[in-house]
Amino acid sequence: MKLLRLSSIPLLLLAIVALFQSGCQSGDETEATQKVLREGPPPLDDPTYMDLGTFVVNMPDGKYYLKTTMSLAFTDSGPMEWMTARIPLVKDMIIRHLQSISVEQLEDLRYRQILKNDLMIRLNSLFPNEPPWDDLDPVKRILFTEFYKQ
């Protein structure tokens, strides 16, 4: 059995005291350090998703193309059915907007949220002014499940 050297005993005691103190924190302090702050809009209650498929568009510079797969989130199935009946118009609007994105904008990660907001405003503008459902802006989220330039 090996004996501890006298010079290592103070380090050992210091480590034990530090471990003991960290284990003696009150529950309130532990909860405060584990509290997670969520940024962004609150989650949707029971959303309905509409898959729009994959879009491949040429970038304005002609050197690259953008490939993205998108879905829309609704909180009511009525607007989704209404939009499904007009899917060619929806896809045309999305393609025209995606073709207007410059390579510089695409490389800026912050621009993706701006792109989502722009698309959401444009898609919500397709709905009638006096819809049979309660919500005037039924597209709640735009979700990219694939997004890259090549």
N, C-alpha and C positions, 0 to 999 in steps of 0.2 A: 504494500500500500504506500502510495506517495504522499508525502507531507506537503502542505501548502507553504510556500515561502512567505515570510513575514511581510514582504513588500506588497504581496497581492491581497492580503487580508483587508486593508482599507478599501480597495477597489471592490472587493466582494461585498463588503458591508454597504458601501454606497449603492451598488446595484440592487441589493435587497431592499434598502430603504426606498429607492425610487419605485420599485415594483409595488411595494406595499402602499405607498401614497397614491399611485395611479389606480390601484384596486379599491381604494377607500373613497372615491368620488361619490358624491350623492347622485341619486337617480335623476334629479333635475339637470345637473351638469351633463350627464351622459345623454339625456334626451335632447338637450340643446345642441350638442355636437352632431347628433344624428338627424336633425331636422332637415328635410330636403325641400328646397324652394323650387316650385315649378314655374317655368316661364312660358309665356304664350297663352293662347286661348284655352278655356277649359275643355276637357274631353266631351265628345258628343254622347248623348244618351241614346243607345240603340240605333246607330247609324245604318243606313242602307247604302251599299256601294254599287256604282255603275262602272264597269270596266270599259274603257274607251279603246283599248288595244294599243298597238305600237305605231308611232309616228316616226318617219325618217324624212328629214327635210334638208335641202342644201342650205348652207350658210351663205350670207350675202357676198362674202369674198370669193366664193366658188372653190375654195381649196378644201373645205371641211364639210362634213354633214353632221347633223344632230340626230341622235336616235333616242327616243324617250317612249316609255310606256306609262300611261296615265289611268287613274281612276278618279271618280268624283264621289264625294260623300254627301248624302242627303239625310235629313231627319224625318222625311215623309216620302212615302212611295208614290204619291200622286205626281209630284213634279218630275220624278225619275221616269215614270211612264210617259209623261208629256214629252220629255226630252228624248226618250228612246224613239218616239215616232218621228223625230226630226234629226236623227243622227247624222245624215249627210251634211246638213247645215252646220251642226256642231263641229264635226271633223274639219270642214272647210275653214271655219273660223279659227280653229286651233292651228291648223297648218299655216294659214296666212300670218298669224301672229308669231309662230315659231320661226318662220322664214325671215322675219324682220329683226331677229336677235343678232347682234354682232358677236364676233369671236371674243372681243374684250369683255363684253357683258357676260357671256357664257362662262368665261374663266373666273369671274368674280363670284364667289360662293354666296355673297349677300344678295346678288341679283336674283337668285332662284326664288327667294321669298317674294320679291317684287314681281317676278314672272307669274307666280301663283296668284298673287293678288290681282294682277292685270287680267289674267285668264278668268278668274272668278267673277270679276266685274263684267267682263264681256259675256260670259255664259249666262249670268243672271239677267243681263239685258235682253236675252232672247225670250224670256217668259212674258206672258201677257200682263198688261198694267193692272187688270182686275182678275187675278187668278181665282179658281174655285177653292184653293187651299189658303191657309192663313198667312203663311210666310211669304213675304215679297222677295226675299233673297234665298231661295231654297238650296242653292249649291253652297254647302258649308265648308268643304275642304277640297283641295286638289292635291292628289297624292301621286308623286312620281315613284314608280316601282323600278324604273330603269331610266338612266339619264347620262348620256355621254356623247362627246364629240369625237369624230375620227377623221 
